[in-house]
Amino acid sequence: MIIASDLREGMVVRIEGQIYKVLEVESRAGAAKMGGVVKTKLINVRSGRLWVPHFRPQEKLEDLELERRMMEFLYTDGGACSFMRPDTYEQVEVPAAIVGPGEKFLQPGMELPVEFFAGEPISIVFPDVAEARVATTAPPSHSQQDSAWKEARLENGLSIRVPLFIAPGEIVRVEVGTGRYVERAHTERKRTA
């Protein structure tokens, strides 16, 4: 058991028989007779539905221990992504609802931690930022405006907004959870002596 004020991002709790992963936590202190409140954003690991409950800081919740295994992504088929454990070759299908927005960044051969509860996969741990190549966008423009953006389609099919200086074929870094542009990926340039 854990009290609501000790909740942290990434934890998994069971509430009324349902299993939820904590996405966000915000604690607010109370004033005078008003007790504080813990605002959370949870995702149901089976259905993929978001829930935004509030808890009293001393409210007890059942926290769950997860098993984390490194698994290699193989392919996406229908509404599921197939992963394989490299040491035992055991394969597991993870529903796309559990994989979430990071599915667009999966590439065959990529190794990621998969979290299991009672032998069932309940989440994939993606890095915060991933790289992707720009497939199509307007030609680059080097204007004095830093706040101007344009549409770009990445090779993985995701449409994002990028700065005007980004050209087709460039690799950009994107936040996996939100799909927001972070920066241009720094490519290694060979120096000629």
C-alpha positions as CSV (number, residue, x, y, z in Angstrom):
1,M,0.0,0.0,0.0
2,I,1.1,3.6,-0.7
3,I,-0.5,6.9,0.2
4,A,-1.5,9.2,-2.6
5,S,1.0,11.9,-1.7
6,D,3.8,9.4,-2.5
7,L,2.6,8.6,-6.0
8,R,5.2,9.2,-8.8
9,E,5.1,9.1,-12.6
10,G,5.5,5.5,-13.9
11,M,4.1,3.8,-10.9
12,V,1.3,1.2,-11.3
13,V,-1.7,1.0,-9.0
14,R,-4.9,-1.0,-8.7
15,I,-8.1,0.9,-8.1
16,E,-11.4,-1.0,-7.8
17,G,-9.9,-4.0,-9.6
18,Q,-8.6,-2.0,-12.6
19,I,-4.8,-1.5,-13.2
20,Y,-3.6,2.0,-13.9
21,K,-0.2,3.5,-14.8
22,V,0.5,7.0,-13.4
23,L,1.3,9.5,-16.1
24,E,1.3,12.7,-14.1
25,V,1.0,13.7,-10.5
26,E,0.5,17.2,-9.0
27,S,0.2,17.7,-5.2
28,R,-1.5,20.8,-3.9
29,A,-1.3,21.8,-0.2
30,G,-4.5,22.7,1.5
31,A,-5.2,25.9,3.5
32,A,-6.7,26.1,7.0
33,K,-9.4,23.4,7.4
34,M,-9.2,22.5,3.7
35,G,-7.1,19.4,3.2
36,G,-4.7,19.1,0.3
37,V,-5.3,17.3,-2.9
38,V,-3.3,15.0,-5.2
39,K,-4.3,15.5,-8.9
40,T,-3.3,12.6,-11.1
41,K,-3.5,11.5,-14.7
42,L,-3.8,7.8,-15.1
43,I,-4.2,5.4,-18.0
44,N,-6.0,2.1,-17.8
45,V,-3.4,-0.4,-19.0
46,R,-6.0,-2.8,-20.5
47,S,-8.3,-0.3,-22.3
48,G,-5.9,2.6,-22.9
49,R,-8.5,5.0,-21.4
50,L,-7.3,8.1,-19.6
51,W,-8.7,9.0,-16.1
52,V,-8.0,12.2,-14.1
53,P,-8.9,11.4,-10.5
54,H,-8.2,13.5,-7.4
55,F,-7.1,11.9,-4.1
56,R,-6.7,13.1,-0.5
57,P,-3.0,13.1,0.3
58,Q,-3.3,10.3,3.0
59,E,-5.7,8.1,0.9
60,K,-4.2,4.6,0.6
61,L,-3.8,3.0,-2.8
62,E,-2.5,-0.5,-3.8
63,D,0.8,-0.2,-5.7
64,L,1.9,-3.1,-7.8
65,E,5.4,-4.5,-8.5
66,L,6.2,-4.8,-12.2
67,E,8.7,-7.1,-13.9
68,R,10.7,-5.3,-16.6
69,R,12.2,-7.3,-19.5
70,M,14.3,-6.0,-22.5
71,M,12.5,-7.1,-25.6
72,E,13.2,-6.6,-29.3
73,F,10.4,-5.1,-31.5
74,L,9.6,-7.4,-34.5
75,Y,6.6,-6.0,-36.4
76,T,3.1,-4.5,-36.2
77,D,0.2,-6.7,-37.4
78,G,-3.3,-5.4,-37.2
79,G,-3.9,-3.9,-33.7
80,A,-0.9,-5.5,-32.0
81,C,2.9,-5.1,-31.9
82,S,5.0,-8.2,-31.6
83,F,8.1,-8.2,-29.4
84,M,10.6,-11.0,-28.8
85,R,12.8,-11.7,-25.8
86,P,16.3,-12.0,-27.3
87,D,17.6,-14.6,-24.8
88,T,14.7,-17.1,-25.0
89,Y,13.1,-16.1,-28.3
90,E,9.7,-16.0,-26.5
91,Q,7.3,-13.7,-28.5
92,V,4.7,-11.5,-27.0
93,E,1.9,-9.4,-28.7
94,V,1.2,-6.1,-27.1
95,P,-2.1,-4.3,-28.1
96,A,-1.6,-1.0,-29.9
97,A,-3.7,0.8,-27.2
98,I,-1.1,-0.2,-24.6
99,V,1.9,0.8,-26.9
100,G,0.3,4.3,-27.3
101,P,1.7,7.1,-29.5
102,G,5.2,5.7,-29.4
103,E,4.1,3.0,-31.9
104,K,5.0,5.3,-34.8
105,F,8.7,5.3,-33.7
106,L,9.1,1.5,-33.4
107,Q,11.6,0.1,-35.9
108,P,12.3,-3.7,-36.4
109,G,15.3,-4.7,-34.2
110,M,14.8,-1.9,-31.7
111,E,15.2,-3.0,-28.1
112,L,12.9,-1.5,-25.4
113,P,11.9,-2.4,-21.8
114,V,8.5,-4.0,-21.6
115,E,6.7,-4.0,-18.2
116,F,4.8,-7.1,-17.1
117,F,2.3,-7.6,-14.4
118,A,1.2,-11.2,-13.6
119,G,2.9,-12.4,-16.8
120,E,0.9,-9.9,-19.0
121,P,2.5,-7.0,-20.8
122,I,1.1,-3.7,-19.6
123,S,3.4,-1.0,-20.9
124,I,6.3,-0.2,-23.1
125,V,9.0,2.2,-21.8
126,F,9.9,4.6,-24.6
127,P,12.7,7.1,-24.5
128,D,11.4,10.7,-24.0
129,V,12.9,11.7,-27.4
130,A,13.3,9.8,-30.7
131,E,14.8,10.6,-34.0
132,A,12.9,10.5,-37.3
133,R,13.6,11.6,-40.9
134,V,11.5,14.3,-42.5
135,A,9.9,12.8,-45.6
136,T,8.1,15.9,-47.0
137,T,7.9,19.6,-46.1
138,A,8.2,23.0,-47.8
139,P,11.7,24.0,-48.9
140,P,13.8,25.5,-46.2
141,S,13.7,29.2,-45.6
142,H,16.2,31.1,-43.5
143,S,14.2,34.0,-42.2
144,Q,14.8,36.1,-39.2
145,Q,11.7,34.8,-37.5
146,D,12.4,32.1,-34.8
147,S,8.8,31.6,-34.1
148,A,7.6,30.6,-37.6
149,W,6.7,27.0,-38.2
150,K,5.6,24.8,-41.1
151,E,4.0,21.4,-41.5
152,A,6.3,18.3,-42.1
153,R,5.5,14.6,-42.6
154,L,8.0,12.2,-41.1
155,E,8.9,8.9,-42.7
156,N,6.9,7.1,-40.0
157,G,3.7,8.9,-41.2
158,L,3.5,11.4,-38.3
159,S,2.7,15.0,-39.2
160,I,4.4,17.6,-37.0
161,R,5.3,21.3,-37.0
162,V,9.0,22.1,-37.6
163,P,10.9,25.4,-37.9
164,L,11.2,27.0,-41.3
165,F,14.9,26.0,-41.7
166,I,14.2,22.2,-41.7
167,A,14.6,20.6,-45.1
168,P,13.2,17.3,-46.5
169,G,15.6,14.4,-45.7
170,E,16.8,15.9,-42.4
171,I,16.6,14.0,-39.2
172,V,14.8,15.7,-36.4
173,R,14.3,14.8,-32.7
174,V,10.7,14.5,-31.6
175,E,9.1,14.0,-28.1
176,V,7.6,10.5,-28.3
177,G,4.6,11.2,-26.0
178,T,3.4,14.5,-27.6
179,G,4.8,14.4,-31.1
180,R,6.4,17.8,-30.7
181,Y,9.6,18.9,-32.5
182,V,12.6,19.2,-30.1
183,E,15.6,20.0,-32.3
184,R,17.4,19.1,-35.5
185,A,19.5,15.9,-34.9
186,H,23.2,16.6,-34.9
187,T,24.9,14.5,-37.6
188,E,28.5,13.6,-37.3
189,R,30.5,15.6,-39.8
190,K,33.8,14.3,-41.0
191,R,36.6,16.8,-41.0
192,T,38.9,16.8,-44.0
193,A,42.5,17.6,-43.0
